Amino acid sequence: MAQQQNQNATLNVVGTRGPNIDAIARVTGTAKYTGDIELPGMLHARVLRSPHPHARIVGIDTSKAEALPGVKAVITYKDAPKLPIWGSRQFVMNDRVRFVGEGFAAVAATDLETADRALRLIQVQFEQLPFVMDPEEALKPGAPQLFPDGNLEGQARAVTRGSVEQGFKESDRVIERVYRCPTMWSGSMEPHAAIALWEGAKLTMWCSAQSPNRVHMNMTQQFDLSDANCRIISSYVGGGFGTKSAPHVDETIAALLAKKAGRPVKLQYTREEEILDSNTRFEVKMYMRVGVMKDMSIRALDVRAYINQGAYHSRLGGLGNHATHLYNITHLRTQQFRVHTNIANTGPTRGVGDPQECFGLDSVLDEIANEMGWDPMAFRLKNIKRNGDPVPRGQTGVEDGVLINQGAELCINQGAARLGWNRRNPTPGAGQSGPKARGIGMAVTERGGGAGLAGAEVKINLDGSVVMSFASTDIGTGSRTTLSMIASEVLGVPLSKFLTVAGDTEAAPYDGGSQGNRTLQSTGRAVEQAARDCLQQVFAAAAPLLKAMPAELEMRDSVVRVRGDAQRMMALSEVMSRRGRSIVGDGNVAGAQTGMNVERTPGAHFVEVEVDRETGKVRILKYVSAHDVGQPINLTIVENQLEGGTIQGLALTQAEEMRFDPRDGKCLNANFLDLKPPTMMDFDPRVIDIIAVDNKSAFGPFGAKGLGENPNHPGMAAVANAIYNATGVRLREVPFTRADVLQGLGQQRPAAQTARG
Amino acid sequence: MADDDREQSEGAVSRRAFLKGGAAATGALSATLMPGVAEAQLPLAKDADPRLTTVDLRVNGVAYRKEVPNSRTLVEFIREDLKLTGTKVGCDRAMCGACTVILNGRNVYACSMLAVEVSGGDVTTIEGLGTTDALHPIQQAFIEKSGFQCGFCTSGQIMSTKALLDKMPRPTEDDARLLMSGNLCRCSAYKRILESVMTASRLLQA
């Protein structure tokens, strides 16, 4: 291992800039996404969805739909396996619907219009049931019950360290505040899509998934298939952000229809379906109580969080690990109630509750710092965890590990310098005349990376070209490119010789998928291993040809050389053709090897806003996004991820709340016009300034860290803190509308103790 | 309680349903209003099936004549009849721009026009811009500046850039922001898309 490290002291590929290796396919329209694939005889599917937030289906008649010419298969909840979708408690279809938009029947026909017509011919009788949409209401006695075991999902997740009550007694100042992040749309440009093809007992499925192997696990369970009889392919995926990180009902519906029809079936969600039924970002309401000492230390923190999972969860929600891994807090208690209600499915989105927790925690810390007259940045620098500080390795909060390679202080100091934190006026709203008020705010985040199992395979062909296969996906994160760069660096074969097979469960070893900052860190290490395995085989084959020992060899630019001897060398293609057999190397990594609970990846955001006191409009003048990125593999991709993730996080301050009608549970804004994701006019991208802090990982390949989620976290807190600094108005609920700002300016009195709604 | 769904879906007339229902009439009306379309090219209903109409479209320089359902949208014509899948459907409601193509020199949302409505027109899709072997300067610019992440909106972004630069070869950054604001990028690679547009402008001037 030491020798390998020495070999890589000089990096040739890693750390450079450059376009994605699949850039040409993406800019010429030749990249095939699931919806672009057409199979001979393929049928098109539509799903019949509930108009009610909570109902029992007491009668269903599909005979007229079945009789419609062109209809090849109709399925209902009666045809669905009585087995929950992997990781969820949702059955693919059920005789009980729990949110507006839940599917309970589906049709496959020769064309979409026929399928649509057939849906309207299905006659359904509902028995409507009382419904509940608020997580706290759902826990009250007498609330409508979604499941036989109640609305609370499992036990409340709790972390306890010390005694918060004692901590608050000891504190010099205690404040209590409530923050809320609503259910927010988190889908991608490409809606869910799935194509199912049965060939005998074998199912092949193309789908828009972040984790093909999770879909694979679900399919083998739903249809009782052997692993070999199921192949999932997600080659090009048009974004995911977490909504495609777990199996979803669409895949199983397509497979059920294809099985019944005996023909391949494509199910392509519409935009409305995608918004209503795509595991969106969950609502979190946070009751936060914090106590500090006069020496600026945090004595106690008590968090009670209600997580609105909606009807079902793709993966369980919660808060991030900021309270346990980012700040030193003597007495800590967090209780997280994960509650089912009759609104849309939810799941993790660019962090499992990290953006929400960051909003609550970094807001309340800003509030108490302001009350104490402290500089919020100095307060954070006083309390952030540094390398060597204790952190918990498990879920209980017991600090049994030691933090390493975490560059929070670097991010804070560099970000502050870039924005000019010292320009900040310590008195909120002070000294400003005229309608426009300026203010500065900040927030800090952190996350780990690299959970779960990862695998990759690297094959060197007889002509020296390389095929790299992995079953995680490139959802826009550039992993095809960065993973190839890792293999290219190890092998000494230029990127131009690489072809990648991404997201194919049959072509590649098991891999957990692309979510949770894990692909680069975990799959990347598997790729590194696989490439080293190949390299040793190349050296073994070349050694006799070059009359040298394998240990004397190295490879650069696809030429095997004897180190220190300029005369003895041989092209890789010649080594391979003389060998006459291709070389295959594989790599497999377990989550424990990535050190994710002790090695963390922080970031700090700094923002200057201008608030128009007459209109309530908040304009971002400058935004600095400073992130610990480990060893950057490709700086262009790192910056693109940080810029995009930051803007996407800032969008939450402006819009993207999913609103539900309290009278009938329907989503009021299931379209782009009303959800208002930002365009280039809504948000001026030029204000974003990125700082990539190089802080190498001990676990990731060449010291790389996963970072895709982190830039999405701090925007809400940073902007809220800046608005406060500009105006003295404290906003505790996102998004921050002009009305909220104006209302706050109208009141201009000490903050109310509860959030709106 | 029976037929709840039928009432739901038929009661609320979506823009889409309106489009589909009014297809023939809309097509005829628009064709007469469309300048430069000869009378002989007007889509006329066939004797056999009034729901079908022959559409003449020039796409990427190739003339196509196809009999299609009156309800066929332009993007369906492009993707399904011509199998040109580079143009994407992100919303099918004229709200995202993933389906942007150039029709008679203008960037349009192909999801919200009927094929019969634009019969006689000249369409350019991403496939008509450059090829993998001979990239268009705009495509080169998007690669050089990495003006994309997942790529799903990219065809539309590039076609809007083309229409923009055809009309305004040297836009300011604010011009570009305004004229590119019909194209959503959920990955929010906006900073690089803007840089790509400005770089493309320079490459085309060179």
Chai-1 contact restraints between the chains, C-beta under 6 A:
chainA,res_idxA,chainB,res_idxB,connection_type,confidence,min_distance_angstrom,max_distance_angstrom,comment,restraint_id
A,P19,B,I143,contact,1.0,0.0,6.0,A-B,restraint_1
A,P19,B,S146,contact,1.0,0.0,6.0,A-B,restraint_2
A,A23,B,I143,contact,1.0,0.0,6.0,A-B,restraint_3
A,I24,B,T132,contact,1.0,0.0,6.0,A-B,restraint_4
A,R26,B,F148,contact,1.0,0.0,6.0,A-B,restraint_5
A,R26,B,G151,contact,1.0,0.0,6.0,A-B,restraint_6
A,R26,B,T154,contact,1.0,0.0,6.0,A-B,restraint_7
A,V27,B,Q139,contact,1.0,0.0,6.0,A-B,restraint_8
A,V27,B,F142,contact,1.0,0.0,6.0,A-B,restraint_9
A,V27,B,I143,contact,1.0,0.0,6.0,A-B,restraint_10
A,V27,B,T154,contact,1.0,0.0,6.0,A-B,restraint_11
A,T28,B,T132,contact,1.0,0.0,6.0,A-B,restraint_12
A,G29,B,G86,contact,1.0,0.0,6.0,A-B,restraint_13
A,G29,B,I126,contact,1.0,0.0,6.0,A-B,restraint_14
A,G29,B,E127,contact,1.0,0.0,6.0,A-B,restraint_15
A,G29,B,S155,contact,1.0,0.0,6.0,A-B,restraint_16
A,A31,B,G151,contact,1.0,0.0,6.0,A-B,restraint_17
A,D36,B,T85,contact,1.0,0.0,6.0,A-B,restraint_18
A,P51,B,Q8,contact,1.0,0.0,6.0,A-B,restraint_19
A,R120,B,R6,contact,1.0,0.0,6.0,A-B,restraint_20
A,R120,B,S9,contact,1.0,0.0,6.0,A-B,restraint_21
A,Q123,B,A2,contact,1.0,0.0,6.0,A-B,restraint_22
A,Q123,B,D3,contact,1.0,0.0,6.0,A-B,restraint_23
A,V124,B,D5,contact,1.0,0.0,6.0,A-B,restraint_24
A,Q125,B,M1,contact,1.0,0.0,6.0,A-B,restraint_25
A,Q125,B,A2,contact,1.0,0.0,6.0,A-B,restraint_26
A,F126,B,M1,contact,1.0,0.0,6.0,A-B,restraint_27
A,F126,B,D4,contact,1.0,0.0,6.0,A-B,restraint_28
A,S188,B,R186,contact,1.0,0.0,6.0,A-B,restraint_29
A,M189,B,G90,contact,1.0,0.0,6.0,A-B,restraint_30
A,M189,B,F152,contact,1.0,0.0,6.0,A-B,restraint_31
A,M189,B,C153,contact,1.0,0.0,6.0,A-B,restraint_32
A,M189,B,R186,contact,1.0,0.0,6.0,A-B,restraint_33
A,E190,B,F152,contact,1.0,0.0,6.0,A-B,restraint_34
A,G238,B,C150,contact,1.0,0.0,6.0,A-B,restraint_35
A,G238,B,F152,contact,1.0,0.0,6.0,A-B,restraint_36
A,G239,B,C150,contact,1.0,0.0,6.0,A-B,restraint_37
A,G239,B,R186,contact,1.0,0.0,6.0,A-B,restraint_38
A,G239,B,C187,contact,1.0,0.0,6.0,A-B,restraint_39
A,R271,B,C91,contact,1.0,0.0,6.0,A-B,restraint_40
A,G476,B,Q149,contact,1.0,0.0,6.0,A-B,restraint_41
A,G476,B,C150,contact,1.0,0.0,6.0,A-B,restraint_42
A,G476,B,C187,contact,1.0,0.0,6.0,A-B,restraint_43
A,T636,B,S146,contact,1.0,0.0,6.0,A-B,restraint_44
A,N640,B,S146,contact,1.0,0.0,6.0,A-B,restraint_45
A,N640,B,A189,contact,1.0,0.0,6.0,A-B,restraint_46
A,E643,B,K191,contact,1.0,0.0,6.0,A-B,restraint_47
A,G644,B,Q149,contact,1.0,0.0,6.0,A-B,restraint_48
A,G644,B,C187,contact,1.0,0.0,6.0,A-B,restraint_49
A,G644,B,S188,contact,1.0,0.0,6.0,A-B,restraint_50
A,G644,B,A189,contact,1.0,0.0,6.0,A-B,restraint_51
A,I647,B,S188,contact,1.0,0.0,6.0,A-B,restraint_52
A,Q648,B,S188,contact,1.0,0.0,6.0,A-B,restraint_53
A,F672,B,C91,contact,1.0,0.0,6.0,A-B,restraint_54
A,F672,B,M95,contact,1.0,0.0,6.0,A-B,restraint_55
A,F672,B,C96,contact,1.0,0.0,6.0,A-B,restraint_56
A,L673,B,M95,contact,1.0,0.0,6.0,A-B,restraint_57
A,P677,B,L184,contact,1.0,0.0,6.0,A-B,restraint_58
A,T679,B,S181,contact,1.0,0.0,6.0,A-B,restraint_59
A,M680,B,R177,contact,1.0,0.0,6.0,A-B,restraint_60
A,M680,B,M180,contact,1.0,0.0,6.0,A-B,restraint_61
A,M680,B,S181,contact,1.0,0.0,6.0,A-B,restraint_62
A,M680,B,Y190,contact,1.0,0.0,6.0,A-B,restraint_63
A,M681,B,R177,contact,1.0,0.0,6.0,A-B,restraint_64
A,M681,B,S181,contact,1.0,0.0,6.0,A-B,restraint_65
A,P685,B,Y190,contact,1.0,0.0,6.0,A-B,restraint_66
A,P685,B,K191,contact,1.0,0.0,6.0,A-B,restraint_67
A,P685,B,L194,contact,1.0,0.0,6.0,A-B,restraint_68
A,I688,B,K191,contact,1.0,0.0,6.0,A-B,restraint_69
